[in-house]
Amino acid sequence: MQELELRSITNREVCCYMISCKNSTNIDTVIDWLVKHSKSKN
């Protein structure tokens, strides 16, 4: 996170998740976060 300087982004919420597509680890958590923060009007 330090190398990405994510703390410098102050005008929106930023999250960093460790995921594994191979092992299906945290995929559901990331999808939930993306849906929650989407700007879609569906």
CORNORNOR-V930520 format. One record per run of one state. SS is the DSSP state (2 for helix, 1 for strand, 0 for the rest). FROM is the first residue (numbers start at 0). TO is the last residue. Records with the same first field share a line. If there is no record, write none. Layout:
SS: FROM-TO / FROM-TO
This chain:
0: 0-4 / 8-18 / 20-23 / 25-25 / 36-41
2: 5-7 / 26-35
1: 19-19 / 24-24
